[in-house]
């Protein structure tokens, strides 16, 4: 049952300050989001070099390796890094998709270099259990090993970045270990200054 709109009701609703329907779907053209403009990187190699320098930066490297060591899946880390770069306007969605595989290989290579066991996807444990149950005969296992030996890895990293990965220093102390103890002889700040 429709009612006619009275002039008093029309005047009251006209005074209300509310957004226009669909207004939330658009942004001010004078103040666009970073991903709405021109991306910073348009070449895959340049974006990979940026990601490598970002990962191996002193303030992030240990945290990333700790996350991998804590069984955070490689593909989740890859997704977070790439989406953050997209929202910051570093690359467009197409280049983001092209960077996913090389970035995952980069993280895997760094984890292997440190001797860290990694998880590629969150449901890898279930997949391995299913594969193990299917390959319970020694004959099947031998054929699988022969096939794996004959397969060449499909690494899509540029040779320069592969070389840089080899040059990254190996962390000698445990990432989860206790920090080194400071000299307790001079406990107070005043004692350290000679006061």
Secondary structure, DSSP 8 states (H G I E B T S, - for coil): ------HHHHHHHHH-----TTGGG---TTS--GGGS--S--SHHHHHHHHHHHHTSHHHHHHHHHHHHTT--HHHHHHHHHHHHHHTTSS-HHHHHHHHHHHHHHHHHHHHHHT----SSTTHHHHHHHHHHH--SHHHHHHHHHHHHH--------HHHHHHHHHS----S-TTS-------SS-SHHHHTT-
